[in-house]
């Protein structure tokens, strides 16, 4: 599926699963929040430059410069699609944003996990996670502040993704419809922060928007 088709209908704030390559060229799959607009890139594959995008997928509030959120997709490799949060019985290290100590991380905490635990325990609590030093973390009740669990990144727990804040996500689609491609100039490119149109990209060149207006 073409990149434009995969991105169509997705927007910043969606919960997604993205599979592609990380900054070292290793295959990676990240399931978390779409943090920002994709950045057009032109990586080399098989000795030639190809059209691609860098996606930012991680815990809400994570800076886009944090490389642990980057996933690179090209026309012939990788995928991204909406996902549904599901309960995980896994180590704390698997919660997006924990290892970079993002204070905005929010999960629904369902108690201790592990091989002997078959389902989340009641009551389920909206929880935050904070680093308390020496490789140890506290999972705490967001409402009361009570500590629910203390452990290292290897601690097993039941957790479910929760939004950090109740806010309306960006409603603009992440990709432009084909009708916006002007005179074969290529794929529209928007500023990663402001969302403003800054130019058009083809596999061979980038055309700044001011040059387009002059034509």
C-alpha positions as a printed Julia matrix, in Angstrom:
215×3 Matrix{Float64}:
   0.0     0.0     0.0
   1.3     3.48   -0.9
   2.37    5.8     1.9
  -0.39    8.28    1.08
  -3.02    5.57    1.35
  -1.71    4.33    4.71
  -1.66    7.85    6.15
  -5.07    8.84    4.79
  -7.58    9.22    7.6
  -4.98    9.14   10.39
  -4.45   12.22   12.54
  -2.21   13.4    15.35
  -3.44   11.9    18.62
  -4.59    8.59   17.11
  -3.47    5.34   18.73
  -1.6     3.39   16.07
   0.72    0.5    15.32
   3.63    1.46   13.06
   6.15   -1.04   11.68
   9.28    0.07    9.85
  12.9     0.8    10.7
  14.49    2.62   13.62
  17.44    5.04   13.49
  19.91    2.13   13.24
  18.12    0.51   10.32
  16.67   -2.29   12.46
  13.11   -3.49   12.03
  10.86   -2.04   14.74
   7.17   -2.0    15.66
   5.77    0.69   17.96
   2.2     0.79   19.28
   1.38    4.11   20.92
   0.13    7.63   20.12
   0.78    9.41   16.81
   2.74   12.38   18.19
   3.21   14.63   15.18
   2.96   15.03   11.45
   5.16   12.67    9.41
   8.41   14.12    8.1
   9.29   13.38    4.46
  12.68   11.65    4.12
  14.63   10.1     1.23
  16.56    7.11    2.61
  18.72    4.86    0.45
  17.52    1.32   -0.22
  19.36   -1.0    -2.58
  21.75    1.74   -3.61
  19.08    4.22   -4.64
  17.13    6.97   -2.93
  13.48    6.2    -2.25
  10.51    8.18   -1.03
   9.79    7.75    2.66
   8.43    9.31    5.83
   9.52    9.4     9.45
   6.71    8.76   11.92
   6.68    9.73   15.59
   4.97    7.11   17.74
   5.21    7.16   21.54
   3.72    8.3    24.81
   1.76   11.55   24.73
   3.86   14.6    25.46
   7.11   13.04   24.18
   9.37   15.46   22.3
   9.58   14.72   18.57
  13.39   14.83   18.85
  13.26   11.68   21.01
  14.6     9.04   18.64
  12.95    6.18   20.49
   9.67    7.32   18.85
  10.96    7.33   15.26
   9.73    4.81   12.7
  10.74    5.13    9.03
   8.43    3.89    6.29
   9.01    3.78    2.54
   6.77    2.98   -0.39
   8.06   -0.59   -0.41
   8.59   -1.23    3.31
   6.62   -0.72    6.5
   3.05   -0.02    7.53
   0.93    2.08    9.88
  -2.68    1.62   10.94
  -5.06    2.53   13.72
  -4.93    0.23   16.72
  -7.18   -0.51   19.67
  -5.59   -0.37   23.14
  -5.65   -3.8    24.79
  -4.6    -5.08   28.19
  -0.92   -6.06   28.4
   0.66   -8.4    30.93
   4.28   -7.37   30.53
   7.31   -5.73   32.07
   7.15   -2.06   33.01
   9.84   -1.29   30.42
   7.3    -2.0    27.66
   5.08    0.96   28.59
   5.81    3.7    26.0
   7.6     6.69   27.5
   8.74    5.05   30.75
  12.41    4.64   29.86
  12.72    8.31   28.87
  10.9     9.29   32.09
   8.02   11.11   30.41
   5.85   12.55   33.23
   2.79   12.54   30.96
   2.6     8.74   30.78
  -0.83    7.47   31.85
  -2.02    3.88   32.07
  -4.89    1.95   33.54
  -3.26   -0.22   36.19
  -4.71   -3.68   36.71
  -2.36   -5.01   39.38
   0.71   -7.22   39.34
   1.24   -9.35   36.28
   3.33  -12.4    35.53
   2.77  -15.97   34.36
   0.45  -16.8    37.26
  -1.85  -13.84   36.64
  -4.55  -14.53   34.05
  -6.42  -11.2    34.03
  -6.33   -7.65   35.46
  -7.35   -7.31   39.08
 -10.09   -5.0    40.34
 -10.32   -2.13   40.88
  -8.65   -0.77   37.76
  -7.0     2.59   38.5
  -5.86    5.45   36.28
  -2.18    5.67   37.13
   0.97    7.68   36.48
   4.57    6.48   36.58
   7.56    8.29   38.06
  11.24    7.48   38.48
  12.34    7.56   42.13
  16.05    6.91   41.6
  18.45    3.97   41.46
  16.51    2.33   38.64
  13.25    2.14   40.57
   9.81    3.45   39.66
   6.51    4.13   41.39
   3.12    3.53   39.82
   0.69    5.84   41.58
  -3.03    6.65   41.61
  -3.47    9.87   39.62
  -6.46   10.97   41.72
  -5.3    10.13   45.25
  -1.53   10.03   44.84
  -1.36    6.64   46.57
   1.54    4.41   45.48
   0.19    1.26   43.85
   3.41   -0.56   42.95
   7.15    0.02   43.31
   9.7    -1.8    41.2
  12.3    -1.77   38.44
  11.74   -1.84   34.69
  11.5    -5.63   34.92
   8.43   -5.46   37.21
   5.49   -7.39   35.75
   2.13   -5.62   35.64
  -1.21   -5.44   33.9
  -1.54   -2.15   32.02
  -3.73   -0.52   29.39
  -2.93    2.64   27.42
  -4.73    5.75   28.72
  -4.75    9.26   27.28
  -2.74   11.79   29.26
  -5.34   14.52   29.0
  -8.92   14.75   27.8
  -8.31   16.96   24.78
  -9.57   17.12   21.23
  -6.94   15.7    18.82
  -5.86   17.49   15.68
  -8.65   16.81   13.21
  -6.58   17.47   10.07
  -5.56   14.34    8.16
  -1.87   13.52    8.13
  -1.74   13.16    4.37
  -2.95   15.42    1.62
  -5.49   14.14   -0.92
  -4.2    13.59   -4.44
  -6.06   16.69   -5.66
  -3.65   18.94   -3.76
  -0.64   17.84   -5.81
   0.03   20.86   -8.06
   1.22   20.31  -11.64
   3.14   17.14  -10.77
   5.28   19.01   -8.25
   4.97   16.04   -5.93
   3.77   15.29   -2.42
   2.83   18.33   -0.26
   5.21   18.82    2.69
   4.03   20.56    5.86
   6.05   22.07    8.71
   6.33   19.46   11.46
   5.36   21.98   14.18
   2.99   24.51   12.59
   1.43   22.33    9.92
   1.93   25.09    7.29
   2.59   24.01    3.69
   6.31   24.56    3.03
   6.78   22.92   -0.38
   6.48   19.8    -2.49
   8.64   16.66   -2.52
   9.5    14.19   -5.3
  12.17   11.45   -5.18
  14.48   13.83   -7.07
  13.92   17.25   -5.53
  12.24   19.47   -2.95
  10.43   22.59   -4.29
   9.96   25.37   -1.66
   6.49   26.91   -1.57
   7.82   30.39   -2.43
   9.11   29.05   -5.76
   5.72   27.51   -6.47
   4.0    30.85   -5.92
   6.39   32.54   -8.32
   5.53   30.17  -11.17
